[in-house]
Amino acid sequence: MAGKYDLALAAVDNVIAYDEGQGELDLGAPADFVALFGIDNGMLSVMASPDIADIKALKGQSVSVDAMTTGFAFVLREVLARNGVNENEVTWVKAGGGAQRLEALLKNEQKATLLNTPLDIVAEARGYKRMLRVRDVLGPYQGIMAWGRRGAIEEKNAVLLGFARSFHAGMQWIADPANKEKAITLLMAKVNGMPRPAAEKAYERLLDPADGIYRDLRIDRAGLKTVLDLRTKYAVPRKELIDIERYIDTGFLDAALR
């Protein structure tokens, strides 16, 4: 919002939240964020300490989220509710991004959190439990997208189109079986504490054709509808959110992949 960065790769829920005046922070002016292309469905799992037997055992325990009103907080509230854990039966802790939540979980500062791949696999390799995969509970969900301010995107359109094309080319490189060994080596180098078996597992998960990173950078409208439905249910001030097209620029992706 301050203009320090032209593009963010983060949960599209943030775009909707701030555009609708429901964000966690006061940005000082109305937000004008718009999403350009999709990265994944969040690839989220509820990960818990080894001593947690099942989801219901989280009652009375502390769980962490990135922020209380943006990101994936509403996802965790909903999947807990659907598994018999009321949001008032746990203690909520704002712990920041995925890396920070993983660190807090490993230090036993909270008993559970949402982690995406490959962070969930790092936790699993350390003996932490996968309680559930979010997609199995919520169905389609649009997680991470590339997005920015409309003015910056218009001003730097050519550069950002180049970035999108390069990102797309990078996905094709990673997915090429000839580059598998190099990709796994890079993953181990970039994710601290990831042993070889976990990196191999993460590679397969990230490239799962049905549930991995979007190789075509698609915008999942069914997944976006789920994001809007959760915000309609949980966000304050309450708004009925139904217009998916308000938050995306489909022309950008068309131009990037032309």
Phi and psi in degrees as GROMACS dihedral restraints (atoms count N, CA, C in turn):
[ dihedral_restraints ]
;  ai    aj    ak    al  type     phi  dphi    fc
    3     4     5     6     1   -79.6    20    10
    4     5     6     7     1    -7.6    20    10
    6     7     8     9     1    88.7    20    10
    7     8     9    10     1     6.3    20    10
    9    10    11    12     1   -70.8    20    10
   10    11    12    13     1   -33.8    20    10
   12    13    14    15     1  -124.7    20    10
   13    14    15    16     1   148.8    20    10
   15    16    17    18     1   -93.6    20    10
   16    17    18    19     1   -22.5    20    10
   18    19    20    21     1  -145.3    20    10
   19    20    21    22     1   143.2    20    10
   21    22    23    24     1  -124.2    20    10
   22    23    24    25     1   144.0    20    10
   24    25    26    27     1  -112.1    20    10
   25    26    27    28     1   101.8    20    10
   27    28    29    30     1  -160.3    20    10
   28    29    30    31     1   174.2    20    10
   30    31    32    33     1   -56.4    20    10
   31    32    33    34     1   130.3    20    10
   33    34    35    36     1   -66.3    20    10
   34    35    36    37     1   -18.7    20    10
   36    37    38    39     1   -53.9    20    10
   37    38    39    40     1   -33.3    20    10
   39    40    41    42     1   -63.7    20    10
   40    41    42    43     1   -40.6    20    10
   42    43    44    45     1   -57.2    20    10
   43    44    45    46     1   -51.2    20    10
   45    46    47    48     1   -64.6    20    10
   46    47    48    49     1   -44.7    20    10
   48    49    50    51     1   -58.3    20    10
   49    50    51    52     1   -50.6    20    10
   51    52    53    54     1   -75.0    20    10
   52    53    54    55     1   -34.1    20    10
   54    55    56    57     1   -63.9    20    10
   55    56    57    58     1   -28.5    20    10
   57    58    59    60     1   -96.2    20    10
   58    59    60    61     1     5.6    20    10
   60    61    62    63     1    71.6    20    10
   61    62    63    64     1    27.8    20    10
   63    64    65    66     1  -115.2    20    10
   64    65    66    67     1    16.1    20    10
   66    67    68    69     1   -71.4    20    10
   67    68    69    70     1   164.3    20    10
   69    70    71    72     1   -70.2    20    10
   70    71    72    73     1   -34.5    20    10
   72    73    74    75     1  -117.1    20    10
   73    74    75    76     1   156.6    20    10
   75    76    77    78     1   -84.1    20    10
   76    77    78    79     1   112.7    20    10
   78    79    80    81     1   -83.9    20    10
   79    80    81    82     1    -6.5    20    10
   81    82    83    84     1    88.4    20    10
   82    83    84    85     1   -10.3    20    10
   84    85    86    87     1  -163.6    20    10
   85    86    87    88     1   161.3    20    10
   87    88    89    90     1   -60.5    20    10
   88    89    90    91     1   136.2    20    10
   90    91    92    93     1   -75.7    20    10
   91    92    93    94     1   150.1    20    10
   93    94    95    96     1  -133.9    20    10
   94    95    96    97     1    45.5    20    10
   96    97    98    99     1   -78.3    20    10
   97    98    99   100     1   149.3    20    10
   99   100   101   102     1  -147.2    20    10
  100   101   102   103     1   141.1    20    10
  102   103   104   105     1   -90.9    20    10
  103   104   105   106     1   142.3    20    10
  105   106   107   108     1  -110.0    20    10
  106   107   108   109     1   -41.8    20    10
  108   109   110   111     1  -156.8    20    10
  109   110   111   112     1   161.0    20    10
  111   112   113   114     1   -95.0    20    10
  112   113   114   115     1   149.8    20    10
  114   115   116   117     1  -109.3    20    10
  115   116   117   118     1   -49.1    20    10
  117   118   119   120     1  -165.6    20    10
  118   119   120   121     1  -179.2    20    10
  120   121   122   123     1   -91.7    20    10
  121   122   123   124     1    17.3    20    10
  123   124   125   126     1    96.7    20    10
  124   125   126   127     1   -34.7    20    10
  126   127   128   129     1    47.9    20    10
  127   128   129   130     1    46.5    20    10
  129   130   131   132     1   -95.9    20    10
  130   131   132   133     1   141.9    20    10
  132   133   134   135     1  -135.4    20    10
  133   134   135   136     1   148.4    20    10
  135   136   137   138     1   -83.5    20    10
  136   137   138   139     1   115.6    20    10
  138   139   140   141     1  -109.8    20    10
  139   140   141   142     1   137.2    20    10
  141   142   143   144     1  -134.4    20    10
  142   143   144   145     1   162.6    20    10
  144   145   146   147     1   -61.6    20    10
  145   146   147   148     1   153.8    20    10
  147   148   149   150     1   -57.5    20    10
  148   149   150   151     1   -26.0    20    10
  150   151   152   153     1   -85.6    20    10
  151   152   153   154     1     0.1    20    10
  153   154   155   156     1   -89.3    20    10
  154   155   156   157     1   117.8    20    10
  156   157   158   159     1   -73.8    20    10
  157   158   159   160     1   -42.0    20    10
  159   160   161   162     1  -159.8    20    10
  160   161   162   163     1   179.7    20    10
  162   163   164   165     1   -57.4    20    10
  163   164   165   166     1   -43.6    20    10
  165   166   167   168     1   -63.4    20    10
  166   167   168   169     1   -22.8    20    10
  168   169   170   171     1   -72.1    20    10
  169   170   171   172     1    -6.2    20    10
  171   172   173   174     1   -78.1    20    10
  172   173   174   175     1   -10.8    20    10
  174   175   176   177     1   -57.9    20    10
  175   176   177   178     1   129.0    20    10
  177   178   179   180     1    84.6    20    10
  178   179   180   181     1     0.4    20    10
  180   181   182   183     1  -105.2    20    10
  181   182   183   184     1   171.9    20    10
  183   184   185   186     1   -99.7    20    10
  184   185   186   187     1   139.8    20    10
  186   187   188   189     1  -130.2    20    10
  187   188   189   190     1   149.5    20    10
  189   190   191   192     1  -111.7    20    10
  190   191   192   193     1   149.4    20    10
  192   193   194   195     1  -132.5    20    10
  193   194   195   196     1   167.9    20    10
  195   196   197   198     1   -70.4    20    10
  196   197   198   199     1   -51.5    20    10
  198   199   200   201     1  -147.5    20    10
  199   200   201   202     1   161.9    20    10
  201   202   203   204     1   -79.1    20    10
  202   203   204   205     1   -24.9    20    10
  204   205   206   207     1  -121.8    20    10
  205   206   207   208     1     1.6    20    10
  207   208   209   210     1  -139.1    20    10
  208   209   210   211     1   173.9    20    10
  210   211   212   213     1    77.2    20    10
  211   212   213   214     1  -125.3    20    10
  213   214   215   216     1  -112.6    20    10
  214   215   216   217     1    13.6    20    10
  216   217   218   219     1   -59.4    20    10
  217   218   219   220     1   -42.4    20    10
  219   220   221   222     1   -69.1    20    10
  220   221   222   223     1   -29.0    20    10
  222   223   224   225     1   -61.6    20    10
  223   224   225   226     1   -48.8    20    10
  225   226   227   228     1   -65.2    20    10
  226   227   228   229     1   -41.0    20    10
  228   229   230   231     1   -58.9    20    10
  229   230   231   232     1   -42.4    20    10
  231   232   233   234     1   -70.9    20    10
  232   233   234   235     1   -44.8    20    10
  234   235   236   237     1   -68.5    20    10
  235   236   237   238     1   -32.8    20    10
  237   238   239   240     1   -65.5    20    10
  238   239   240   241     1   -45.2    20    10
  240   241   242   243     1   -60.2    20    10
  241   242   243   244     1   -41.0    20    10
  243   244   245   246     1   -70.5    20    10
  244   245   246   247     1   -12.3    20    10
  246   247   248   249     1  -112.6    20    10
  247   248   249   250     1    22.1    20    10
  249   250   251   252     1    83.8    20    10
  250   251   252   253     1    15.8    20    10
  252   253   254   255     1  -114.6    20    10
  253   254   255   256     1   109.0    20    10
  255   256   257   258     1   -70.0    20    10
  256   257   258   259     1   146.2    20    10
  258   259   260   261     1   -61.3    20    10
  259   260   261   262     1   -22.7    20    10
  261   262   263   264     1   -82.8    20    10
  262   263   264   265     1    -3.7    20    10
  264   265   266   267     1   -95.8    20    10
  265   266   267   268     1     0.7    20    10
  267   268   269   270     1  -127.0    20    10
  268   269   270   271     1   160.9    20    10
  270   271   272   273     1   -98.2    20    10
  271   272   273   274     1   123.9    20    10
  273   274   275   276     1   -94.2    20    10
  274   275   276   277     1   134.8    20    10
  276   277   278   279     1  -128.6    20    10
  277   278   279   280     1   128.0    20    10
  279   280   281   282     1   -82.6    20    10
  280   281   282   283     1   115.7    20    10
  282   283   284   285     1  -118.6    20    10
  283   284   285   286     1    -3.2    20    10
  285   286   287   288     1    94.4    20    10
  286   287   288   289     1  -158.0    20    10
  288   289   290   291     1   -66.8    20    10
  289   290   291   292     1   176.9    20    10
  291   292   293   294     1   -56.3    20    10
  292   293   294   295     1   -43.8    20    10
  294   295   296   297     1   -61.7    20    10
  295   296   297   298     1   -40.1    20    10
  297   298   299   300     1   -67.7    20    10
  298   299   300   301     1   -38.9    20    10
  300   301   302   303     1   -68.7    20    10
  301   302   303   304     1   -38.0    20    10
  303   304   305   306     1   -61.9    20    10
  304   305   306   307     1   -46.5    20    10
  306   307   308   309     1   -59.6    20    10
  307   308   309   310     1   -43.5    20    10
  309   310   311   312     1   -65.0    20    10
  310   311   312   313     1   -38.8    20    10
  312   313   314   315     1   -64.2    20    10
  313   314   315   316     1   -44.4    20    10
  315   316   317   318     1   -66.5    20    10
  316   317   318   319     1   -26.0    20    10
  318   319   320   321     1   -87.9    20    10
  319   320   321   322     1     1.5    20    10
  321   322   323   324     1    65.2    20    10
  322   323   324   325     1    26.1    20    10
  324   325   326   327     1   -75.0    20    10
  325   326   327   328     1   -28.8    20    10
  327   328   329   330     1  -133.5    20    10
  328   329   330   331     1   160.8    20    10
  330   331   332   333     1   -90.8    20    10
  331   332   333   334     1   -18.6    20    10
  333   334   335   336     1  -159.0    20    10
  334   335   336   337     1   158.7    20    10
  336   337   338   339     1  -161.5    20    10
  337   338   339   340     1   171.9    20    10
  339   340   341   342     1   -92.0    20    10
  340   341   342   343     1   131.0    20    10
  342   343   344   345     1  -131.6    20    10
  343   344   345   346     1   144.2    20    10
  345   346   347   348     1  -101.0    20    10
  346   347   348   349     1   168.6    20    10
  348   349   350   351     1   -75.8    20    10
  349   350   351   352     1   133.1    20    10
  351   352   353   354     1   -97.0    20    10
  352   353   354   355     1     5.5    20    10
  354   355   356   357     1   -64.2    20    10
  355   356   357   358     1   -34.3    20    10
  357   358   359   360     1   -63.0    20    10
  358   359   360   361     1   -35.2    20    10
  360   361   362   363     1   -73.4    20    10
  361   362   363   364     1   -33.0    20    10
  363   364   365   366     1   -60.8    20    10
  364   365   366   367     1   -46.1    20    10
  366   367   368   369     1   -62.8    20    10
  367   368   369   370     1   -42.7    20    10
  369   370   371   372     1   -62.5    20    10
  370   371   372   373     1   -39.4    20    10
  372   373   374   375     1   -65.4    20    10
  373   374   375   376     1   -22.6    20    10
  375   376   377   378     1   -92.5    20    10
  376   377   378   379     1     7.5    20    10
  378   379   380   381     1    96.9    20    10
  379   380   381   382     1     5.8    20    10
  381   382   383   384     1   -83.9    20    10
  382   383   384   385     1   153.8    20    10
  384   385   386   387     1   -99.1    20    10
  385   386   387   388     1   141.1    20    10
  387   388   389   390     1   -90.9    20    10
  388   389   390   391     1   110.2    20    10
  390   391   392   393     1   -76.1    20    10
  391   392   393   394     1   -41.0    20    10
  393   394   395   396     1  -169.3    20    10
  394   395   396   397     1   159.6    20    10
  396   397   398   399     1   -97.7    20    10
  397   398   399   400     1   131.9    20    10
  399   400   401   402     1   -58.9    20    10
  400   401   402   403     1   -40.9    20    10
  402   403   404   405     1   -59.4    20    10
  403   404   405   406     1   -33.0    20    10
  405   406   407   408     1   -66.9    20    10
  406   407   408   409     1   -22.7    20    10
  408   409   410   411     1   -98.0    20    10
  409   410   411   412     1   -46.9    20    10
  411   412   413   414     1   -94.7    20    10
  412   413   414   415     1   -16.5    20    10
  414   415   416   417     1    77.8    20    10
  415   416   417   418     1  -148.9    20    10
  417   418   419   420     1   -57.7    20    10
  418   419   420   421     1   136.5    20    10
  420   421   422   423     1  -150.0    20    10
  421   422   423   424     1   126.6    20    10
  423   424   425   426     1   -87.0    20    10
  424   425   426   427     1   115.9    20    10
  426   427   428   429     1   -96.2    20    10
  427   428   429   430     1   -94.2    20    10
  429   430   431   432     1   -84.1    20    10
  430   431   432   433     1   137.1    20    10
  432   433   434   435     1  -137.9    20    10
  433   434   435   436     1   162.5    20    10
  435   436   437   438     1   -91.7    20    10
  436   437   438   439     1   130.7    20    10
  438   439   440   441     1  -153.8    20    10
  439   440   441   442     1   165.9    20    10
  441   442   443   444     1  -166.6    20    10
  442   443   444   445     1  -167.7    20    10
  444   445   446   447     1   -84.9    20    10
  445   446   447   448     1   142.0    20    10
  447   448   449   450     1   -58.1    20    10
  448   449   450   451     1   -41.6    20    10
  450   451   452   453     1   -63.9    20    10
  451   452   453   454     1   -43.8    20    10
  453   454   455   456     1   -66.3    20    10
  454   455   456   457     1   -36.7    20    10
  456   457   458   459     1   -67.2    20    10
  457   458   459   460     1   -39.4    20    10
  459   460   461   462     1   -67.6    20    10
  460   461   462   463     1   -42.6    20    10
  462   463   464   465     1   -67.7    20    10
  463   464   465   466     1   -38.4    20    10
  465   466   467   468     1  -114.6    20    10
  466   467   468   469     1    34.4    20    10
  468   469   470   471     1   -56.6    20    10
  469   470   471   472     1   -45.5    20    10
  471   472   473   474     1   -62.5    20    10
  472   473   474   475     1   -43.1    20    10
  474   475   476   477     1   -65.8    20    10
  475   476   477   478     1   -42.1    20    10
  477   478   479   480     1   -70.7    20    10
  478   479   480   481     1   -34.0    20    10
  480   481   482   483     1   -62.2    20    10
  481   482   483   484     1   -40.7    20    10
  483   484   485   486     1   -62.8    20    10
  484   485   486   487     1   -40.2    20    10
  486   487   488   489     1   -61.9    20    10
  487   488   489   490     1   -45.3    20    10
  489   490   491   492     1   -61.5    20    10
  490   491   492   493     1   -41.9    20    10
  492   493   494   495     1   -64.0    20    10
  493   494   495   496     1   -40.6    20    10
  495   496   497   498     1   -67.0    20    10
  496   497   498   499     1   -40.3    20    10
  498   499   500   501     1   -60.8    20    10
  499   500   501   502     1   -44.7    20    10
  501   502   503   504     1   -61.4    20    10
  502   503   504   505     1   -44.7    20    10
  504   505   506   507     1   -63.2    20    10
  505   506   507   508     1   -38.4    20    10
  507   508   509   510     1   -62.0    20    10
  508   509   510   511     1   -39.5    20    10
  510   511   512   513     1   -62.2    20    10
  511   512   513   514     1   -41.3    20    10
  513   514   515   516     1   -65.2    20    10
  514   515   516   517     1   -37.6    20    10
  516   517   518   519     1   -63.4    20    10
  517   518   519   520     1   -47.1    20    10
  519   520   521   522     1   -62.0    20    10
  520   521   522   523     1   -38.9    20    10
  522   523   524   525     1   -77.0    20    10
  523   524   525   526     1   -12.9    20    10
  525   526   527   528     1   -72.6    20    10
  526   527   528   529     1   119.9    20    10
  528   529   530   531     1   -53.9    20    10
  529   530   531   532     1   -26.9    20    10
  531   532   533   534     1   -66.0    20    10
  532   533   534   535     1   -20.8    20    10
  534   535   536   537     1  -104.8    20    10
  535   536   537   538     1     7.9    20    10
  537   538   539   540     1   -57.4    20    10
  538   539   540   541     1   -47.0    20    10
  540   541   542   543     1   -63.4    20    10
  541   542   543   544     1   -42.8    20    10
  543   544   545   546     1   -63.5    20    10
  544   545   546   547     1   -40.8    20    10
  546   547   548   549     1   -64.6    20    10
  547   548   549   550     1   -43.1    20    10
  549   550   551   552     1   -64.6    20    10
  550   551   552   553     1   -39.9    20    10
  552   553   554   555     1   -62.4    20    10
  553   554   555   556     1   -42.2    20    10
  555   556   557   558     1   -62.5    20    10
  556   557   558   559     1   -42.4    20    10
  558   559   560   561     1   -61.3    20    10
  559   560   561   562     1   -44.2    20    10
  561   562   563   564     1   -63.0    20    10
  562   563   564   565     1   -36.0    20    10
  564   565   566   567     1   -72.3    20    10
  565   566   567   568     1   -32.6    20    10
  567   568   569   570     1   -92.5    20    10
  568   569   570   571     1   -22.1    20    10
  570   571   572   573     1  -109.1    20    10
  571   572   573   574     1   106.2    20    10
  573   574   575   576     1   -59.1    20    10
  574   575   576   577     1   135.3    20    10
  576   577   578   579     1    80.2    20    10
  577   578   579   580     1    13.1    20    10
  579   580   581   582     1   -95.2    20    10
  580   581   582   583     1   110.2    20    10
  582   583   584   585     1   -74.4    20    10
  583   584   585   586     1   166.8    20    10
  585   586   587   588     1   -54.9    20    10
  586   587   588   589     1   -48.0    20    10
  588   589   590   591     1   -59.5    20    10
  589   590   591   592     1   -39.6    20    10
  591   592   593   594     1   -68.1    20    10
  592   593   594   595     1   -37.4    20    10
  594   595   596   597     1   -65.2    20    10
  595   596   597   598     1   -39.5    20    10
  597   598   599   600     1   -64.5    20    10
  598   599   600   601     1   -41.0    20    10
  600   601   602   603     1   -65.9    20    10
  601   602   603   604     1   -41.7    20    10
  603   604   605   606     1   -63.6    20    10
  604   605   606   607     1   -40.6    20    10
  606   607   608   609     1   -58.2    20    10
  607   608   609   610     1   -47.6    20    10
  609   610   611   612     1   -63.7    20    10
  610   611   612   613     1   -40.4    20    10
  612   613   614   615     1   -68.2    20    10
  613   614   615   616     1   -44.3    20    10
  615   616   617   618     1   -63.6    20    10
  616   617   618   619     1   -28.8    20    10
  618   619   620   621     1  -103.4    20    10
  619   620   621   622     1    12.4    20    10
  621   622   623   624     1   -57.7    20    10
  622   623   624   625     1   121.2    20    10
  624   625   626   627     1   -58.4    20    10
  625   626   627   628     1   -31.6    20    10
  627   628   629   630     1   -92.3    20    10
  628   629   630   631     1   -26.2    20    10
  630   631   632   633     1  -136.6    20    10
  631   632   633   634     1    13.7    20    10
  633   634   635   636     1  -102.2    20    10
  634   635   636   637     1  -160.8    20    10
  636   637   638   639     1   -61.1    20    10
  637   638   639   640     1   140.9    20    10
  639   640   641   642     1   -73.1    20    10
  640   641   642   643     1   108.6    20    10
  642   643   644   645     1   -70.4    20    10
  643   644   645   646     1   -22.4    20    10
  645   646   647   648     1  -100.5    20    10
  646   647   648   649     1     6.5    20    10
  648   649   650   651     1    59.8    20    10
  649   650   651   652     1    26.9    20    10
  651   652   653   654     1   -63.9    20    10
  652   653   654   655     1   156.5    20    10
  654   655   656   657     1  -103.1    20    10
  655   656   657   658     1   114.9    20    10
  657   658   659   660     1   -87.9    20    10
  658   659   660   661     1   100.2    20    10
  660   661   662   663     1   -67.8    20    10
  661   662   663   664     1   -35.2    20    10
  663   664   665   666     1   -63.8    20    10
  664   665   666   667     1   -38.8    20    10
  666   667   668   669     1   -67.5    20    10
  667   668   669   670     1   -37.6    20    10
  669   670   671   672     1   -65.5    20    10
  670   671   672   673     1   -35.5    20    10
  672   673   674   675     1   -61.2    20    10
  673   674   675   676     1   -39.1    20    10
  675   676   677   678     1   -62.9    20    10
  676   677   678   679     1   -41.1    20    10
  678   679   680   681     1   -59.7    20    10
  679   680   681   682     1   -46.1    20    10
  681   682   683   684     1   -64.5    20    10
  682   683   684   685     1   -40.3    20    10
  684   685   686   687     1   -61.8    20    10
  685   686   687   688     1   -41.3    20    10
  687   688   689   690     1   -67.1    20    10
  688   689   690   691     1   -39.9    20    10
  690   691   692   693     1   -67.8    20    10
  691   692   693   694     1   -38.1    20    10
  693   694   695   696     1   -59.9    20    10
  694   695   696   697     1   -38.3    20    10
  696   697   698   699     1   -76.7    20    10
  697   698   699   700     1   -40.2    20    10
  699   700   701   702     1  -110.8    20    10
  700   701   702   703     1   -25.1    20    10
  702   703   704   705     1   -74.2    20    10
  703   704   705   706     1   153.6    20    10
  705   706   707   708     1  -128.9    20    10
  706   707   708   709     1   134.4    20    10
  708   709   710   711     1   -66.9    20    10
  709   710   711   712     1   147.6    20    10
  711   712   713   714     1   -69.5    20    10
  712   713   714   715     1   134.1    20    10
  714   715   716   717     1  -140.7    20    10
  715   716   717   718     1   145.2    20    10
  717   718   719   720     1   -85.8    20    10
  718   719   720   721     1   109.3    20    10
  720   721   722   723     1  -105.9    20    10
  721   722   723   724     1   117.1    20    10
  723   724   725   726     1  -134.9    20    10
  724   725   726   727     1   -14.6    20    10
  726   727   728   729     1   -91.6    20    10
  727   728   729   730     1    90.8    20    10
  729   730   731   732     1   -60.5    20    10
  730   731   732   733     1   -40.1    20    10
  732   733   734   735     1   -64.4    20    10
  733   734   735   736     1   -20.2    20    10
  735   736   737   738     1   -61.6    20    10
  736   737   738   739     1   -26.1    20    10
  738   739   740   741     1  -108.2    20    10
  739   740   741   742     1     2.0    20    10
  741   742   743   744     1  -130.1    20    10
  742   743   744   745     1   154.2    20    10
  744   745   746   747     1  -118.5    20    10
  745   746   747   748     1    90.7    20    10
  747   748   749   750     1   -70.0    20    10
  748   749   750   751     1   -26.0    20    10
  750   751   752   753     1   -63.5    20    10
  751   752   753   754     1   -31.5    20    10
  753   754   755   756     1   -63.5    20    10
  754   755   756   757     1   -50.2    20    10
  756   757   758   759     1   -64.8    20    10
  757   758   759   760     1   -39.8    20    10
  759   760   761   762     1   -57.2    20    10
  760   761   762   763     1   -43.8    20    10
  762   763   764   765     1   -68.7    20    10
  763   764   765   766     1   -38.4    20    10
  765   766   767   768     1   -66.1    20    10
  766   767   768   769     1   -37.2    20    10
  768   769   770   771     1  -101.3    20    10
  769   770   771   772     1     9.1    20    10
